[in-house]
Amino acid sequence: MKATHWWQNTAVYQIYPKSFNDTHGKGTGDLRGITEKLDYLRSLGAGALWLTPVYPSPMVDNGYDISDYCGIHPDFGTLADMEKLIAEAKKRGMRIVMDLVYNHTSDQHPWFLESKKSRTNAKSDWYIWRDAKEDGSAPTNWRGIFGGSAWTYSEERGQYYLHTFAEAQPDLNWENPEVREALFAAANFWLAKGVGGFRIDAITYIKKPAVFADGEPDAADGMTSVHDMTANTPGILDFLHEFRARVFDGHDIFTVGEANGVTPEELPLWVGENGVFSMLFEFSHVLVPYEGGECWHKAQPWPLTKLKRALTASQHATANEGWFPIYFENHDRARSVNYFFSKGADKKLAAKALAAVLFTLRGTPFIYEGEELGMTNVAWDSIDAYDDISSHGQYALALEDGFSKEEALGFVHFNSRDNARTPMQWTAERHAGFTSGTPWLPVNENYRTLNAAAEEKDADSVLHFYRHLAKLRETIPALLDGVYEELLEENEQIYAFSRTLGKTRIKTAVNFSTKDAALPADFLRGTRLAGSYADAPTTSLRPLEAVIYEEEIQ
């Protein structure tokens, strides 16, 4: 596939606006704060900025519970602030990408408030309602993604409504054409404002099975994961092809779907000329510790070959049709330097190791806020300190399965979404330069040494390494169009691969272990383009060492 679209030639930077930059002193980031940092973001090679939701919301799930798809939450600013951000980004060759949350709304959305009034009102079937079982219990034994039953009873209507996520996030009924029309209209509203694309949240859940039935219990609570019962239900692509035709086609934008439940083998159905999205976030490489659902206390040790197979499968699945969004972090994941490496690993070297992979695989690199600094997890001493609704649900589930409070909190420390949501670390000043007020979530305690200002001054920093890799990707055609081939497939320490275009081969080799890893003779030939150590390796890669070489082949 010849890469010709603008979004294939750039990197995408994901912003969690609430934690990025506060210009009003309220302790939460805002749109003006993003505008203020556009030049910094452009220096990372970012041609697109994906914002997590900034719409009006009760903020039960930090904006993923939307009460108005066509407005801006006052904490973030105004519609005029958004229009200015779009315009200022455009001046710098950057586009703003909005987050569409179309599986569910807030329970405070006017649509839901109307729907729950009766079984006969104009929006009565805009959501998914079911009668109780004969004993009065929930219609099925499905557990929500955040824990507890996926059903909540409405006294007002006398029925249960389905919520894949939190109780405050009722699922929309995509079978109703009026619902689809309303959602398509909201997306087109933002296209008219000049946005450059959409990330579509939790999209694999929009199609529900024809029959709602109990599943086999998978934990002590007697429930089964709603994910296993509803994700990627046959017929979902019919909805999404309509979505593409009504919204995406005819616009110079990109779309990327969040697709937990789609396998690498299914990717050709979802992306490319005959698919529904430009790119698709699939989860196999970030769920390497898990078999089945993402139950934090059931995580298992994993060999490097499992991660390598997952990444290679996605590369192969999109080699001829479609395009891959490369990522290791987002707002729903722990910090990658903690997640993918052993406990004692040097975090700076770990950050550079993942960066080398991020920028040299085939696809568009997605950088998450603070990842370019090597930001790390937090470990607060009480579950009450955590804001993340998922962390509370997983903590309770671990207790139900017999773990102690200390053990349950340990699972939260490692996996919590709050790890990625602590404020951006700009300077060594109070609250890391994020706010002049009290931050909504505590700043990571390491901000005095790990911050953007310090890394600007350090030529060996993670930040400068990211900038260097971004320039390599922009200037070396093989990193855009080169054919991917995995090397040293069975090696449990090293992930190595090449990208070949014509007579140019780029070879990336990363030691994921904290011990020296031997290399085959003459494995690294040609010119070293980048490396995480000051000097070049010899016969082995040092702990967490990453190198990128360019060679001419005959």
TIFIVEX-491637 format. One record per residue (C-alpha): residue number from 1; residue in three letters; x, y, z. Coordinates in pm, 1 decimal. Each point is the difference from the previous one (the first is absolute). Last residue first. Example, Ala and Ser with C-alpha at 12.3 -4.5 7.8 and 13.67 -1.06 7.14 Angstrom:
<sites>
(2 Ser (1367.0 -106.0 714.0));
(1 Ala (-137.0 -344.0 66.0));
</sites>
This chain:
<sites>
(554 Gln (2224.5 -583.0 -269.7));
(553 Ile (-108.7 155.8 330.8));
(552 Glu (80.2 345.6 132.4));
(551 Glu (-9.0 25.2 376.8));
(550 Glu (-173.5 218.0 257.1));
(549 Tyr (17.0 -78.2 371.1));
(548 Ile (-231.5 65.6 296.0));
(547 Val (110.2 -89.5 350.8));
(546 Ala (-175.8 -56.1 332.2));
(545 Glu (174.2 -113.0 318.7));
(544 Leu (-214.4 -119.0 289.9));
(543 Pro (301.7 -174.1 160.2));
(542 Arg (295.6 -3.1 -245.0));
(541 Leu (-38.2 -142.2 -346.8));
(540 Ser (263.9 -249.8 -102.6));
(539 Thr (298.2 -48.3 -229.7));
(538 Thr (95.1 366.9 -28.0));
(537 Pro (-250.9 269.0 94.2));
(536 Ala (44.2 360.3 -118.6));
(535 Asp (85.8 280.5 241.6));
(534 Ala (-211.1 250.9 191.0));
(533 Tyr (-267.4 -254.5 93.3));
(532 Ser (-363.2 31.0 -116.9));
(531 Gly (95.0 -26.2 -364.4));
(530 Ala (-92.9 169.9 -324.8));
(529 Leu (100.7 2.6 -364.8));
(528 Arg (288.3 -248.6 29.1));
(527 Thr (138.5 -36.6 -350.7));
(526 Gly (61.8 -334.6 -167.6));
(525 Arg (-9.2 -339.9 163.3));
(524 Leu (-159.6 -137.0 315.1));
(523 Phe (-35.2 -377.5 -15.6));
(522 Asp (366.6 -54.5 -93.7));
(521 Ala (21.3 -299.9 233.1));
(520 Pro (-328.3 -80.2 172.3));
(519 Leu (-75.8 222.8 299.9));
(518 Ala (33.2 -91.9 368.0));
(517 Ala (-231.2 163.4 253.5));
(516 Asp (151.9 168.0 306.9));
(515 Lys (-237.2 -2.5 294.6));
(514 Thr (-288.9 228.5 100.0));
(513 Ser (-224.0 -137.7 -274.5));
(512 Phe (-196.0 169.2 -278.2));
(511 Asn (309.0 21.2 -224.6));
(510 Val (-107.7 190.6 -309.0));
(509 Ala (118.4 -46.0 -358.9));
(508 Thr (-120.9 210.7 -291.9));
(507 Lys (132.1 -55.6 -354.1));
(506 Ile (-60.4 240.1 -285.4));
(505 Arg (67.6 -149.3 -341.7));
(504 Thr (53.8 206.5 -313.3));
(503 Lys (44.6 -164.8 -339.5));
(502 Gly (-364.2 36.7 -99.4));
(501 Leu (-201.0 49.9 318.4));
(500 Thr (67.5 -229.1 296.2));
(499 Arg (-114.6 36.7 360.0));
(498 Ser (174.9 -240.0 236.8));
(497 Phe (-88.2 -159.5 331.2));
(496 Ala (152.1 -79.4 336.5));
(495 Tyr (-157.5 -61.0 340.2));
(494 Ile (275.1 -133.9 224.0));
(493 Gln (-14.2 -186.4 329.7));
(492 Glu (-215.1 -306.3 -65.6));
(491 Asn (151.9 -71.9 -344.1));
(490 Glu (-229.5 -227.7 -199.4));
(489 Glu (-69.8 247.6 -280.9));
(488 Leu (357.4 120.6 -48.3));
(487 Leu (-124.0 224.0 -281.4));
(486 Glu (-350.6 121.4 -84.5));
(485 Glu (-49.1 134.1 -350.5));
(484 Tyr (-180.8 320.3 -88.6));
(483 Val (-1.9 136.7 -356.5));
(482 Gly (105.4 363.6 -26.0));
(481 Asp (-254.2 269.2 -83.7));
(480 Leu (33.0 250.5 281.8));
(479 Leu (322.3 -98.9 174.8));
(478 Ala (150.1 -87.6 -338.8));
(477 Pro (-62.6 357.2 -118.9));
(476 Ile (249.8 145.0 250.4));
(475 Thr (-57.6 372.9 64.2));
(474 Glu (-315.9 21.8 211.7));
(473 Arg (71.9 -318.8 192.9));
(472 Leu (350.8 115.4 81.9));
(471 Lys (-134.0 336.1 112.6));
(470 Ala (-243.4 -164.5 241.7));
(469 Leu (281.9 -218.8 131.1));
(468 His (209.9 305.8 86.3));
(467 Arg (-291.7 171.1 169.1));
(466 Tyr (-72.5 -308.0 208.0));
(465 Phe (365.6 -28.7 106.1));
(464 His (-3.1 367.7 93.9));
(463 Leu (-294.1 -59.5 233.2));
(462 Val (153.4 -316.9 149.1));
(461 Ser (298.0 208.5 106.3));
(460 Asp (361.4 -29.5 -118.5));
(459 Ala (23.5 362.8 -117.6));
(458 Asp (-120.7 116.6 341.7));
(457 Lys (-120.5 361.5 5.3));
(456 Glu (-343.1 -75.6 -151.1));
(455 Glu (-21.5 -295.1 237.8));
(454 Ala (10.7 228.8 302.9));
(453 Ala (-277.8 220.6 -137.2));
(452 Ala (-213.3 -301.0 -97.9));
(451 Asn (-0.3 -158.3 344.8));
(450 Leu (151.4 -291.5 189.1));
(449 Thr (225.4 135.1 274.4));
(448 Arg (-245.3 205.9 204.7));
(447 Tyr (-294.2 -194.0 -144.7));
(446 Asn (91.1 -322.7 184.1));
(445 Glu (-289.2 35.3 245.6));
(444 Asn (-260.3 -56.0 -271.5));
(443 Val (-243.4 291.6 14.4));
(442 Pro (-316.0 -57.8 200.5));
(441 Leu (-332.1 -7.6 -189.2));
(440 Trp (-228.6 302.6 -29.5));
(439 Pro (305.1 224.1 37.1));
(438 Thr (-26.0 274.6 263.6));
(437 Gly (52.3 341.3 -155.6));
(436 Ser (289.1 156.2 -191.0));
(435 Thr (-17.4 -292.5 -238.4));
(434 Phe (215.6 -236.1 -205.0));
(433 Gly (337.8 151.2 88.3));
(432 Ala (99.7 -327.0 165.7));
(431 His (-245.0 63.9 285.4));
(430 Arg (248.0 252.5 142.2));
(429 Glu (300.4 54.6 -226.4));
(428 Ala (219.2 -277.5 -140.8));
(427 Thr (-153.6 60.2 -344.7));
(426 Trp (-245.9 -141.4 -253.5));
(425 Gln (-113.4 -326.1 159.0));
(424 Met (-342.0 -73.6 -144.7));
(423 Pro (-252.9 -60.8 275.9));
(422 Thr (-76.3 -356.6 113.5));
(421 Arg (-225.3 -173.4 -250.7));
(420 Ala (220.4 -281.2 -126.1));
(419 Asn (44.1 -167.2 338.4));
(418 Asp (-363.5 89.6 72.2));
(417 Arg (-94.2 -279.1 -242.3));
(416 Ser (103.5 -242.0 270.4));
(415 Asn (194.6 -310.0 -101.8));
(414 Phe (307.3 -42.4 220.0));
(413 His (-109.3 193.0 306.5));
(412 Val (-350.7 -143.5 -29.4));
(411 Phe (131.3 -357.0 9.1));
(410 Gly (204.3 94.3 306.7));
(409 Leu (-313.1 142.5 162.7));
(408 Ala (-164.7 -341.8 -29.4));
(407 Glu (304.4 -163.8 159.4));
(406 Glu (-0.3 243.2 291.3));
(405 Lys (-377.4 -34.8 45.7));
(404 Ser (39.5 -376.8 9.6));
(403 Phe (-102.8 -223.0 -290.5));
(402 Gly (-294.8 -236.3 31.7));
(401 Asp (-180.4 28.5 -332.1));
(400 Glu (-240.1 254.9 142.8));
(399 Leu (296.5 217.1 101.4));
(398 Ala (135.2 -13.7 -356.6));
(397 Leu (-340.3 101.2 -136.8));
(396 Ala (-18.4 297.3 237.4));
(395 Tyr (341.2 124.9 -115.8));
(394 Gln (-99.9 -49.3 -365.1));
(393 Gly (-310.9 213.2 48.2));
(392 His (185.4 272.4 188.7));
(391 Ser (272.4 11.7 -264.5));
(390 Ser (-259.4 22.3 -277.0));
(389 Ile (-154.2 310.5 154.6));
(388 Asp (334.9 180.8 -12.1));
(387 Asp (21.0 263.3 274.6));
(386 Tyr (249.3 -185.7 217.5));
(385 Ala (92.9 133.6 344.7));
(384 Asp (-278.9 -204.2 159.1));
(383 Ile (180.5 -316.8 -110.5));
(382 Ser (267.6 96.4 251.9));
(381 Asp (378.6 28.3 0.9));
(380 Trp (50.5 162.0 -338.5));
(379 Ala (237.6 -170.0 -243.0));
(378 Val (66.2 216.6 -307.3));
(377 Asn (105.3 -126.9 -341.8));
(376 Thr (271.3 161.3 -210.9));
(375 Met (59.1 282.3 -248.9));
(374 Gly (266.7 -75.4 -261.8));
(373 Leu (1.2 356.4 -133.2));
(372 Glu (-143.0 -90.9 -340.2));
(371 Glu (-263.4 -206.5 179.9));
(370 Gly (-118.1 319.1 168.1));
(369 Glu (-320.6 25.6 -202.9));
(368 Tyr (-32.2 -309.3 -216.5));
(367 Ile (189.7 -36.1 -325.6));
(366 Phe (-178.8 -178.5 -283.7));
(365 Pro (238.5 -109.3 -276.1));
(364 Thr (-164.2 -52.9 -342.6));
(363 Gly (77.4 -330.6 -166.8));
(362 Arg (285.6 -229.9 -91.1));
(361 Leu (222.5 -45.7 306.2));
(360 Thr (292.2 242.1 32.4));
(359 Phe (-134.7 280.2 217.7));
(358 Leu (-167.3 -202.8 274.3));
(357 Val (273.3 -265.3 12.4));
(356 Ala (274.3 253.2 70.8));
(355 Ala (-231.5 181.4 241.9));
(354 Leu (-49.3 -322.5 195.2));
(353 Ala (372.0 -31.2 67.2));
(352 Lys (35.7 370.4 72.9));
(351 Ala (-259.8 -20.6 276.8));
(350 Ala (165.1 -311.5 144.2));
(349 Leu (339.7 173.8 1.7));
(348 Lys (-145.6 286.1 201.8));
(347 Lys (-191.7 -234.1 229.3));
(346 Asp (299.3 -213.8 97.7));
(345 Ala (-156.7 -341.1 61.9));
(344 Gly (-37.2 -117.3 360.0));
(343 Lys (-366.0 -100.0 -25.5));
(342 Ser (31.4 -189.0 -327.6));
(341 Phe (-115.2 166.7 -319.1));
(340 Phe (-317.5 33.4 -206.3));
(339 Tyr (-232.7 156.3 256.7));
(338 Asn (232.2 229.6 192.0));
(337 Val (160.8 181.0 -293.5));
(336 Ser (-337.9 -21.4 -177.4));
(335 Arg (-189.8 216.3 248.3));
(334 Ala (-326.0 -169.8 87.4));
(333 Arg (-273.7 -4.4 -258.7));
(332 Asp (-338.0 166.5 -51.6));
(331 His (126.1 350.3 -89.4));
(330 Asn (233.7 -142.9 -262.3));
(329 Glu (332.6 -178.2 -14.9));
(328 Phe (185.7 -250.8 -217.7));
(327 Tyr (-118.1 114.1 -341.3));
(326 Ile (37.0 -67.2 -371.5));
(325 Pro (-305.7 82.8 -209.5));
(324 Phe (12.4 -248.2 -293.0));
(323 Trp (-104.5 60.7 -358.2));
(322 Gly (-229.9 -178.0 -241.4));
(321 Glu (54.0 -257.2 -269.6));
(320 Asn (327.3 -156.2 -105.3));
(319 Ala (199.5 -12.9 322.6));
(318 Thr (-296.3 57.5 233.2));
(317 Ala (-38.0 -356.8 128.2));
(316 His (376.3 -55.8 -18.0));
(315 Gln (79.3 290.0 230.8));
(314 Ser (-280.2 -98.9 237.3));
(313 Ala (132.9 -355.7 20.3));
(312 Thr (353.4 132.1 53.6));
(311 Leu (-109.3 207.1 299.1));
(310 Ala (-180.5 -293.0 161.3));
(309 Arg (279.4 -246.0 -74.7));
(308 Lys (256.8 235.6 153.0));
(307 Leu (-203.2 42.7 318.4));
(306 Lys (-34.5 -377.1 39.6));
(305 Thr (368.5 -51.8 -86.8));
(304 Leu (92.8 227.0 290.6));
(303 Pro (-129.1 -263.5 240.3));
(302 Trp (-291.3 78.2 230.7));
(301 Pro (-56.0 -8.5 374.0));
(300 Gln (-372.6 -31.3 77.1));
(299 Ala (-273.1 252.3 75.3));
(298 Lys (-300.6 -142.8 183.2));
(297 His (-14.0 275.0 262.6));
(296 Trp (-57.3 262.2 -268.0));
(295 Cys (-293.7 -167.1 -171.3));
(294 Glu (41.5 100.3 -363.5));
(293 Gly (-220.7 -263.2 -159.4));
(292 Gly (130.8 -317.6 -164.9));
(291 Glu (363.9 -94.1 48.7));
(290 Tyr (189.6 294.7 141.5));
(289 Pro (359.6 118.6 46.1));
(288 Val (36.3 72.2 -376.0));
(287 Leu (-293.4 241.5 2.6));
(286 Val (189.3 295.9 -144.6));
(285 His (112.8 -195.5 -307.9));
(284 Ser (-340.7 -153.8 -72.1));
(283 Phe (-194.5 322.5 40.8));
(282 Glu (-114.6 124.6 -335.4));
(281 Phe (-7.7 366.3 -85.5));
(280 Leu (-131.4 22.9 -354.0));
(279 Met (104.5 219.8 -288.8));
(278 Ser (-161.8 178.5 -294.2));
(277 Phe (-338.5 -135.4 106.1));
(276 Val (-287.2 -188.8 -165.6));
(275 Gly (166.5 -258.5 -219.3));
(274 Asn (-5.2 -44.1 -377.1));
(273 Glu (269.8 255.9 -76.4));
(272 Gly (194.7 -73.7 315.4));
(271 Val (-100.9 -89.3 354.2));
(270 Trp (-265.0 -214.2 172.1));
(269 Leu (-30.6 -312.5 -211.2));
(268 Pro (377.3 -9.9 -54.9));
(267 Leu (45.0 7.2 382.3));
(266 Glu (-177.2 -331.0 59.7));
(265 Glu (318.3 -206.7 17.2));
(264 Pro (146.8 247.9 249.0));
(263 Thr (-293.2 -79.1 230.7));
(262 Val (-283.7 239.9 77.6));
(261 Gly (-120.3 -29.3 360.3));
(260 Asn (114.4 340.3 125.5));
(259 Ala (-43.1 224.9 -299.7));
(258 Glu (65.5 365.2 66.1));
(257 Gly (-58.5 143.8 -345.6));
(256 Val (225.9 236.0 -187.2));
(255 Thr (-130.5 243.1 -258.3));
(254 Phe (200.4 222.8 -230.0));
(253 Ile (-107.3 315.7 -175.4));
(252 Asp (-3.7 146.0 -350.9));
(251 His (-378.9 -22.6 -29.3));
(250 Gly (-205.5 -164.9 -275.6));
(249 Asp (-80.3 -312.6 198.5));
(248 Phe (7.7 33.2 377.3));
(247 Val (-352.1 99.6 102.1));
(246 Arg (-292.3 -170.3 -174.5));
(245 Ala (194.2 -261.6 -195.0));
(244 Arg (230.0 -87.4 288.9));
(243 Phe (-283.7 -25.0 251.3));
(242 Glu (-197.5 -219.8 -241.1));
(241 His (303.0 -226.4 -30.9));
(240 Leu (13.2 0.4 381.0));
(239 Phe (-355.1 -118.8 51.0));
(238 Asp (47.6 -282.9 -248.7));
(237 Leu (332.9 -81.3 165.7));
(236 Ile (-177.5 -76.2 327.8));
(235 Gly (-201.8 -279.4 -159.2));
(234 Pro (175.1 -277.6 189.1));
(233 Thr (69.6 106.0 362.7));
(232 Asn (344.6 154.8 47.7));
(231 Ala (-22.4 13.7 378.9));
(230 Thr (-335.0 -104.4 152.9));
(229 Met (23.9 -303.0 229.2));
(228 Asp (374.8 -15.6 65.2));
(227 His (12.0 374.1 61.7));
(226 Val (-295.4 -20.0 238.1));
(225 Ser (228.5 -205.8 222.1));
(224 Thr (-169.1 -289.1 178.9));
(223 Met (-159.7 1.5 343.6));
(222 Gly (-17.1 -237.8 294.1));
(221 Asp (186.5 243.7 226.4));
(220 Ala (277.0 -254.9 58.8));
(219 Ala (125.4 36.9 -355.7));
(218 Asp (-54.3 -123.5 -357.2));
(217 Pro (-370.5 -86.6 4.6));
(216 Glu (-115.0 -165.8 -326.4));
(215 Gly (-225.3 244.5 -180.3));
(214 Asp (-363.0 93.1 54.2));
(213 Ala (-207.5 79.3 -306.8));
(212 Phe (-98.9 307.1 -203.6));
(211 Val (-113.4 -114.2 -343.0));
(210 Ala (66.8 199.9 -316.9));
(209 Pro (351.6 81.7 118.5));
(208 Lys (95.1 368.7 41.8));
(207 Lys (175.5 218.3 -255.4));
(206 Ile (156.0 316.5 146.8));
(205 Tyr (262.7 -186.8 205.6));
(204 Thr (285.3 -5.4 -251.8));
(203 Ile (-2.2 381.7 -12.5));
(202 Ala (149.8 51.4 344.3));
(201 Asp (112.3 352.6 -95.0));
(200 Ile (30.5 137.7 -352.2));
(199 Arg (306.0 214.2 -65.8));
(198 Phe (-103.3 261.8 -249.5));
(197 Gly (143.3 211.4 -276.6));
(196 Gly (156.4 325.0 -107.2));
(195 Val (-240.9 243.6 164.7));
(194 Gly (-113.0 295.2 -209.4));
(193 Lys (-309.9 128.4 178.4));
(192 Ala (-218.8 -158.1 -271.7));
(191 Leu (158.5 -333.2 89.5));
(190 Trp (-112.1 62.5 356.8));
(189 Phe (-366.4 35.9 -93.9));
(188 Asn (36.9 -301.9 -230.3));
(187 Ala (76.1 -214.1 303.5));
(186 Ala (-310.6 128.5 179.5));
(185 Ala (-220.1 -66.3 -304.5));
(184 Phe (127.7 -359.6 -23.8));
(183 Leu (-95.6 -56.9 363.0));
(182 Ala (-351.9 136.6 -47.3));
(181 Glu (-54.7 -207.1 -314.2));
(180 Arg (123.3 -316.3 175.5));
(179 Val (-243.5 51.4 283.9));
(178 Glu (-287.2 60.3 -243.5));
(177 Pro (89.7 -324.5 -179.5));
(176 Asn (-71.8 -203.9 319.0));
(175 Glu (211.6 -316.1 -2.9));
(174 Trp (283.2 209.7 145.0));
(173 Asn (-171.7 -0.7 338.7));
(172 Leu (220.6 217.3 220.2));
(171 Asp (163.1 -147.1 309.6));
(170 Pro (-57.2 176.2 333.3));
(169 Gln (312.6 161.4 152.4));
(168 Ala (-81.1 106.2 360.0));
(167 Glu (-11.1 -364.0 112.1));
(166 Ala (358.3 -26.3 -123.8));
(165 Phe (118.6 -201.8 -302.2));
(164 Thr (-199.9 -239.3 -216.2));
(163 His (-316.3 166.1 126.0));
(162 Leu (-331.5 -175.4 -61.9));
(161 Tyr (-328.6 138.4 129.4));
(160 Tyr (-233.7 -183.0 237.6));
(159 Gln (-372.9 63.6 3.6));
(158 Gly (-269.4 165.4 209.4));
(157 Arg (23.7 333.2 -182.7));
(156 Glu (34.9 232.0 298.1));
(155 Glu (144.5 -267.7 226.2));
(154 Ser (287.8 -47.5 -243.8));
(153 Tyr (194.2 -318.4 72.2));
(152 Thr (367.6 -18.3 -93.1));
(151 Trp (160.4 -270.1 -216.2));
(150 Ala (368.5 -65.7 -73.0));
(149 Ser (24.8 -143.2 351.1));
(148 Gly (307.1 81.4 204.8));
(147 Gly (343.7 79.2 -136.2));
(146 Phe (137.8 276.7 -224.2));
(145 Ile (-38.0 -202.3 -320.5));
(144 Gly (-351.5 -95.7 108.4));
(143 Arg (-80.2 -352.3 115.6));
(142 Trp (-268.5 -191.7 -188.2));
(141 Asn (-225.4 -231.3 198.9));
(140 Thr (-304.4 72.7 -215.2));
(139 Pro (-338.8 177.4 28.0));
(138 Ala (80.3 128.4 351.5));
(137 Ser (-193.4 -148.9 290.4));
(136 Gly (-374.0 25.1 63.2));
(135 Asp (-51.4 -372.8 54.5));
(134 Glu (-176.3 -30.5 -335.5));
(133 Lys (297.4 162.6 -171.9));
(132 Ala (-16.8 376.8 -30.3));
(131 Asp (-131.5 169.6 -311.9));
(130 Arg (240.6 139.6 -257.1));
(129 Trp (104.8 343.1 -124.1));
(128 Ile (275.2 86.1 -244.6));
(127 Tyr (3.3 370.3 -87.4));
(126 Trp (-163.9 210.0 -271.4));
(125 Asp (-307.7 -221.0 38.9));
(124 Ser (-213.8 234.4 210.0));
(123 Lys (118.2 306.8 -187.5));
(122 Ala (-339.8 120.9 -121.9));
(121 Asn (-177.8 -113.9 318.1));
(120 Thr (-175.5 -336.7 31.0));
(119 Arg (193.4 -201.1 258.6));
(118 Ser (10.8 291.1 240.9));
(117 Lys (219.5 268.5 154.1));
(116 Lys (325.6 -190.6 -50.5));
(115 Ser (40.0 106.2 -362.0));
(114 Glu (-45.4 370.9 68.7));
(113 Leu (282.3 20.3 255.1));
(112 Phe (198.8 -223.3 -231.3));
(111 Trp (-23.0 234.4 -298.5));
(110 Pro (51.3 307.5 216.2));
(109 His (342.5 -139.3 100.9));
(108 Gln (23.0 -34.1 378.4));
(107 Asp (43.5 -380.0 -14.2));
(106 Ser (311.4 84.6 -198.7));
(105 Thr (19.5 -144.7 -347.8));
(104 His (89.3 -343.0 -136.1));
(103 Asn (160.6 -190.9 -284.3));
(102 Tyr (66.7 322.4 -191.2));
(101 Val (286.2 163.4 183.9));
(100 Leu (167.1 202.0 -274.8));
(99 Asp (344.6 141.5 84.0));
(98 Met (98.6 298.0 -213.1));
(97 Val (314.6 38.8 -211.6));
(96 Ile (154.7 346.1 -34.1));
(95 Arg (227.1 59.0 -296.6));
(94 Met (356.6 125.7 -24.8));
(93 Gly (185.1 188.2 -273.5));
(92 Arg (102.4 279.4 233.3));
(91 Lys (-265.8 243.8 -121.9));
(90 Lys (-251.9 -286.0 23.7));
(89 Ala (72.9 -35.2 371.3));
(88 Glu (-80.7 367.1 50.6));
(87 Ala (-332.3 -37.1 -184.6));
(86 Ile (-113.2 -315.1 182.3));
(85 Leu (100.6 150.1 334.5));
(84 Lys (-187.4 323.1 -84.2));
(83 Glu (-316.2 -196.8 -85.0));
(82 Met (31.2 -191.1 326.0));
(81 Asp (34.4 320.6 199.2));
(80 Ala (-306.5 139.7 -181.6));
(79 Leu (-193.6 -313.2 100.3));
(78 Thr (83.9 91.6 355.9));
(77 Gly (241.3 -97.6 272.5));
(76 Phe (117.4 -334.2 137.9));
(75 Asp (-175.3 33.0 335.6));
(74 Pro (-305.5 135.2 -183.7));
(73 His (-46.6 -335.5 -179.6));
(72 Ile (-14.0 61.7 -373.8));
(71 Gly (-307.0 -61.9 -218.2));
(70 Cys (-125.9 -214.5 -285.6));
(69 Tyr (-15.3 -348.3 152.0));
(68 Asp (-191.4 110.4 309.8));
(67 Ser (-31.9 -211.5 318.0));
(66 Ile (311.5 -211.7 -52.6));
(65 Asp (119.1 -267.6 242.8));
(64 Tyr (352.4 -51.4 -133.1));
(63 Gly (82.8 336.0 154.2));
(62 Asn (191.3 -111.0 307.1));
(61 Asp (-208.8 -310.9 66.0));
(60 Val (-248.7 157.7 240.8));
(59 Met (88.9 332.5 -161.7));
(58 Pro (-355.4 144.7 3.1));
(57 Ser (71.4 77.6 -366.6));
(56 Pro (4.8 287.7 -248.7));
(55 Tyr (248.7 -91.2 -274.6));
(54 Val (379.6 0.9 31.0));
(53 Pro (43.8 -369.7 -74.8));
(52 Thr (357.9 -130.4 -50.7));
(51 Leu (186.1 225.0 -239.0));
(50 Trp (195.8 -147.2 -290.2));
(49 Leu (259.4 241.2 -132.8));
(48 Ala (113.9 -45.1 -360.3));
(47 Gly (316.1 89.0 -189.3));
(46 Ala (224.8 -91.9 291.5));
(45 Gly (369.9 -0.4 -89.9));
(44 Leu (102.3 42.7 360.9));
(43 Ser (90.9 365.9 -57.1));
(42 Arg (-363.2 57.6 -102.2));
(41 Leu (-106.5 -79.1 355.4));
(40 Tyr (231.1 262.4 149.8));
(39 Asp (-127.3 254.8 -252.8));
(38 Leu (-360.4 -79.6 91.0));
(37 Lys (49.4 51.1 374.4));
(36 Glu (-206.7 317.7 54.9));
(35 Thr (-282.4 -135.2 -216.3));
(34 Ile (-22.5 -298.1 235.7));
(33 Gly (-25.8 224.7 304.0));
(32 Arg (-266.8 203.1 -174.5));
(31 Leu (-201.5 -320.1 -29.4));
(30 Asp (7.3 -64.1 374.4));
(29 Gly (180.1 -197.4 267.7));
(28 Thr (-146.9 -46.3 346.3));
(27 Gly (126.3 145.3 325.8));
(26 Lys (-217.8 309.4 -16.8));
(25 Gly (291.8 232.9 -66.7));
(24 His (-133.6 129.1 -333.8));
(23 Thr (287.2 -97.1 -232.3));
(22 Asp (15.6 -370.3 87.9));
(21 Asn (214.3 -221.6 -223.0));
(20 Phe (-30.1 -373.1 -75.6));
(19 Ser (-192.8 -183.2 271.5));
(18 Lys (-363.9 71.3 -85.5));
(17 Pro (92.0 15.8 -367.9));
(16 Tyr (120.0 -361.2 -28.0));
(15 Ile (193.3 62.4 -319.6));
(14 Gln (96.7 -265.1 -252.6));
(13 Tyr (277.5 93.7 -240.5));
(12 Val (-23.3 -138.8 -352.1));
(11 Ala (310.8 -43.9 -215.6));
(10 Thr (28.9 90.8 -365.7));
(9 Asn (23.7 -141.0 -351.6));
(8 Gln (-289.4 -243.9 28.0));
(7 Trp (-238.3 274.2 110.8));
(6 Trp (77.5 203.9 -311.3));
(5 His (-117.2 -277.5 -230.1));
(4 Thr (234.1 -131.1 -270.8));
(3 Ala (152.1 -316.1 139.2));
(2 Lys (39.6 -238.5 -290.9));
(1 Met (-138.0 -339.4 92.2));
</sites>
